[in-house]
Amino acid sequence: MIKINIHDDEYQFDKLLKANIGKVILVDFWASWCAPCKMGMPDVKNLEEAYGADGFKVIYVSIDKHPNAWKKAAKDEGLDTGNSF
């Protein structure tokens, strides 16, 4: 079992996967300070919009050390907070 500890909250990766059985999942690791990560987000969001109805899902995982930076960047990028950790 893989556990992800993000900002003092623990998520079990297998539970995230089980909640999305039958879907194609892209796990996008990013950070608020990573310019290339943020540059690619519009393309990833376009993929999700184009193929979401067909079962394509994106789970965004921030590697930021400071929760406020992650939350602000997620909001600025318009990320789905239900899929952003």
LUMTORNU-640317 format. One line per field, with one value per residue: chain; x, y, z of N, C-alpha, C in turn; residue number from 0; residue in three letters. Coordinates in Angstrom, 3 decimals, padded with zeros to 6 digits. Example, Ala and Ser with C-alpha at 12.3 -4.5 7.8 and 13.67 -1.06 7.14 Angstrom:
<balums>
cadena <- A; A;
nu <- 013.190; 012.850;
nv <- -005.690; -002.250;
nw <- 007.800; 007.080;
cau <- 012.300; 013.670;
cav <- -004.500; -001.060;
caw <- 007.800; 007.140;
cu <- 013.200; 012.900;
cv <- -003.300; 000.030;
cw <- 007.800; 007.870;
num <- 0; 1;
residuo <- ALA; SER;
</balums>
This chain:
<balums>
cadena <- A; A; A; A; A; A; A; A; A; A; A; A; A; A; A; A; A; A; A; A; A; A; A; A; A; A; A; A; A; A; A; A; A; A; A; A; A; A; A; A; A; A; A; A; A; A; A; A; A; A; A; A; A; A; A; A; A; A; A; A; A; A; A; A; A; A; A; A; A; A; A; A; A; A; A; A; A; A; A; A; A; A; A; A; A;
nu <- 000.844; 000.596; 001.151; 000.298; 001.429; 000.242; 000.549; -000.033; -002.238; -003.257; -003.349; -004.453; -003.110; -004.033; -006.748; -007.595; -007.251; -009.013; -011.419; -011.760; -012.067; -011.899; -011.397; -009.127; -006.276; -004.370; -001.659; -000.564; 002.246; 003.238; 004.292; 003.947; 005.999; 007.112; 007.708; 007.658; 005.841; 003.464; 003.130; 002.381; -000.108; -002.524; -002.707; -003.034; -005.453; -007.074; -007.001; -008.381; -010.875; -011.584; -011.625; -012.795; -015.474; -015.243; -014.013; -011.503; -009.300; -007.734; -005.448; -004.095; -001.052; 000.564; 003.895; 004.662; 006.016; 004.760; 001.543; -000.091; 001.026; 000.564; -002.269; -002.980; -001.805; -003.192; -005.766; -005.314; -004.656; -006.994; -007.640; -009.398; -010.462; -011.221; -009.697; -007.125; -004.202;
nv <- -001.160; 002.149; 005.154; 008.544; 011.356; 014.372; 017.578; 017.004; 015.386; 012.136; 010.127; 007.258; 005.794; 003.578; 003.608; 005.931; 005.075; 002.865; 004.179; 005.121; 003.118; 001.621; 003.900; 005.930; 007.132; 009.979; 010.887; 013.818; 015.267; 018.197; 021.602; 024.732; 026.476; 025.571; 026.344; 024.980; 022.923; 024.329; 025.532; 023.390; 022.701; 023.811; 022.200; 019.642; 019.995; 020.500; 017.983; 016.515; 017.740; 017.114; 014.304; 013.485; 012.629; 010.150; 008.699; 009.560; 010.803; 013.221; 013.380; 015.633; 016.111; 017.923; 018.878; 020.767; 022.269; 023.995; 024.504; 026.788; 027.927; 025.903; 025.760; 028.341; 028.376; 026.224; 027.270; 029.553; 028.267; 027.081; 024.461; 021.433; 021.029; 018.687; 016.806; 017.440; 017.327;
nw <- 000.000; -000.881; 000.680; 000.839; 002.325; 002.881; 003.790; 006.498; 006.199; 005.475; 002.656; 001.055; -001.629; -003.033; -002.386; -003.643; -006.259; -006.348; -006.042; -008.506; -010.383; -013.553; -014.924; -016.810; -015.374; -014.784; -012.942; -011.806; -010.779; -009.202; -008.427; -006.713; -007.271; -009.586; -012.711; -015.312; -014.684; -014.185; -016.643; -018.219; -017.265; -018.492; -020.807; -019.713; -018.362; -020.580; -021.796; -019.867; -019.998; -022.626; -022.640; -020.304; -020.062; -021.135; -019.221; -018.387; -015.979; -013.887; -011.278; -009.187; -007.590; -005.289; -004.529; -002.818; 000.150; 001.807; 002.832; 002.274; -000.021; -001.870; -001.816; -002.724; -005.293; -006.474; -006.515; -008.121; -010.505; -011.107; -010.336; -009.752; -006.611; -005.415; -006.628; -006.121; -004.321;
cau <- 000.000; 001.328; 000.479; 000.773; 001.185; 000.241; 000.129; -000.557; -003.360; -002.750; -004.208; -003.988; -003.159; -004.883; -008.146; -007.854; -007.390; -010.239; -012.555; -011.817; -011.927; -012.415; -010.996; -007.709; -005.879; -003.069; -001.240; 000.274; 003.005; 003.551; 004.575; 003.610; 007.205; 007.615; 007.174; 007.266; 004.623; 002.324; 002.954; 001.723; -001.447; -003.633; -002.807; -003.594; -006.866; -007.751; -007.170; -009.450; -012.143; -011.874; -011.818; -013.391; -016.721; -014.854; -013.370; -010.148; -009.301; -006.435; -005.244; -002.958; -000.363; 001.551; 005.040; 004.981; 006.198; 003.935; 000.158; -000.670; 001.520; -000.153; -003.682; -003.078; -001.494; -004.300; -006.858; -004.912; -004.666; -008.353; -007.665; -010.514; -009.938; -011.499; -008.679; -005.848; -003.667;
cav <- 000.000; 003.403; 006.233; 009.880; 012.248; 015.716; 018.629; 016.330; 014.512; 010.932; 009.566; 005.972; 005.844; 002.495; 004.022; 006.864; 004.284; 002.069; 005.085; 005.476; 001.892; 001.700; 005.162; 006.164; 008.149; 010.638; 011.509; 014.952; 015.821; 019.571; 022.477; 026.129; 027.162; 024.881; 026.992; 024.005; 022.222; 025.226; 025.756; 022.223; 022.477; 023.998; 021.039; 018.538; 020.317; 020.298; 016.534; 016.068; 018.229; 016.399; 012.867; 013.192; 011.869; 008.790; 008.035; 010.057; 011.613; 013.718; 013.612; 016.541; 015.944; 018.977; 018.533; 021.945; 022.052; 024.955; 024.359; 028.012; 028.080; 024.911; 026.145; 029.527; 027.989; 025.393; 028.193; 030.356; 027.425; 026.574; 023.020; 020.813; 020.747; 017.290; 015.976; 018.097; 016.990;
caw <- 000.000; -000.959; 001.396; 000.517; 003.448; 002.319; 004.705; 007.681; 005.852; 004.835; 001.623; 000.581; -003.081; -003.545; -002.237; -004.738; -007.479; -006.266; -006.224; -009.927; -011.178; -014.915; -015.533; -017.079; -014.409; -014.907; -011.691; -012.180; -009.666; -009.532; -007.286; -006.992; -007.721; -010.783; -013.915; -016.342; -014.241; -014.367; -018.086; -018.791; -016.708; -019.436; -021.691; -018.940; -018.149; -021.872; -021.959; -018.977; -020.548; -023.868; -022.455; -018.996; -020.224; -021.520; -018.092; -018.134; -014.760; -013.448; -009.856; -009.036; -006.314; -005.094; -003.681; -002.014; 001.580; 002.519; 002.389; 001.726; -001.396; -002.673; -001.929; -003.572; -006.675; -006.965; -006.810; -009.277; -011.699; -011.316; -010.187; -009.034; -005.280; -005.085; -007.274; -005.904; -002.993;
cu <- 000.897; 000.513; 001.129; 000.418; 001.342; -000.309; -000.615; -001.825; -002.795; -003.784; -003.618; -004.216; -004.058; -006.363; -008.529; -008.074; -008.690; -011.485; -012.750; -011.614; -012.579; -012.051; -009.500; -007.306; -004.481; -002.770; -000.207; 000.933; 003.466; 003.892; 004.283; 004.789; 007.749; 006.971; 006.804; 006.003; 003.389; 002.068; 002.194; 000.295; -002.583; -003.811; -003.430; -005.081; -007.663; -007.982; -008.334; -010.813; -012.551; -012.259; -012.446; -014.651; -016.451; -014.100; -011.942; -010.197; -007.875; -006.465; -003.965; -002.359; 000.737; 002.683; 005.506; 005.123; 005.286; 002.500; -000.429; -000.229; 000.768; -001.604; -003.857; -002.839; -002.619; -005.486; -006.545; -004.979; -006.050; -008.454; -008.890; -009.985; -010.241; -010.478; -007.280; -005.400; -002.288;
cv <- 001.232; 004.467; 007.546; 010.761; 013.670; 016.680; 018.044; 015.525; 013.317; 010.382; 008.233; 005.921; 004.756; 002.845; 005.033; 006.099; 003.478; 002.933; 005.451; 004.267; 002.078; 002.985; 005.145; 007.337; 008.657; 011.274; 012.565; 015.511; 017.214; 020.341; 023.914; 026.893; 026.598; 025.463; 025.981; 023.223; 023.062; 025.520; 024.603; 022.009; 022.747; 022.806; 019.846; 018.773; 020.149; 018.816; 016.035; 016.527; 017.433; 014.942; 012.485; 012.364; 010.417; 008.078; 008.450; 011.003; 012.015; 013.892; 014.431; 016.363; 016.991; 018.474; 019.751; 021.569; 022.955; 024.908; 025.617; 028.251; 027.140; 025.336; 027.351; 029.162; 027.140; 026.273; 029.015; 029.571; 026.857; 025.066; 022.580; 020.392; 019.323; 016.333; 016.518; 017.864; 017.586;
cw <- 000.000; -000.251; 000.998; 001.711; 002.944; 003.345; 005.909; 007.433; 005.108; 003.867; 001.209; -000.918; -003.644; -003.407; -003.309; -006.041; -007.479; -006.475; -007.695; -010.831; -012.542; -015.625; -015.842; -016.196; -014.731; -013.557; -012.067; -010.922; -010.070; -008.257; -007.694; -007.581; -009.035; -012.045; -015.004; -015.975; -014.549; -015.843; -018.730; -018.323; -017.681; -020.381; -020.968; -018.696; -019.447; -022.139; -021.106; -019.480; -021.780; -023.627; -021.117; -019.081; -020.605; -020.406; -017.826; -016.938; -014.405; -011.938; -009.732; -007.646; -006.225; -004.196; -002.877; -000.539; 002.412; 001.982; 001.760; 000.293; -002.328; -002.888; -002.850; -005.037; -007.269; -007.346; -008.058; -010.586; -012.002; -011.212; -009.406; -007.665; -004.818; -005.661; -007.052; -004.476; -002.829;
num <- 0; 1; 2; 3; 4; 5; 6; 7; 8; 9; 10; 11; 12; 13; 14; 15; 16; 17; 18; 19; 20; 21; 22; 23; 24; 25; 26; 27; 28; 29; 30; 31; 32; 33; 34; 35; 36; 37; 38; 39; 40; 41; 42; 43; 44; 45; 46; 47; 48; 49; 50; 51; 52; 53; 54; 55; 56; 57; 58; 59; 60; 61; 62; 63; 64; 65; 66; 67; 68; 69; 70; 71; 72; 73; 74; 75; 76; 77; 78; 79; 80; 81; 82; 83; 84;
residuo <- MET; ILE; LYS; ILE; ASN; ILE; HIS; ASP; ASP; GLU; TYR; GLN; PHE; ASP; LYS; LEU; LEU; LYS; ALA; ASN; ILE; GLY; LYS; VAL; ILE; LEU; VAL; ASP; PHE; TRP; ALA; SER; TRP; CYS; ALA; PRO; CYS; LYS; MET; GLY; MET; PRO; ASP; VAL; LYS; ASN; LEU; GLU; GLU; ALA; TYR; GLY; ALA; ASP; GLY; PHE; LYS; VAL; ILE; TYR; VAL; SER; ILE; ASP; LYS; HIS; PRO; ASN; ALA; TRP; LYS; LYS; ALA; ALA; LYS; ASP; GLU; GLY; LEU; ASP; THR; GLY; ASN; SER; PHE;
</balums>
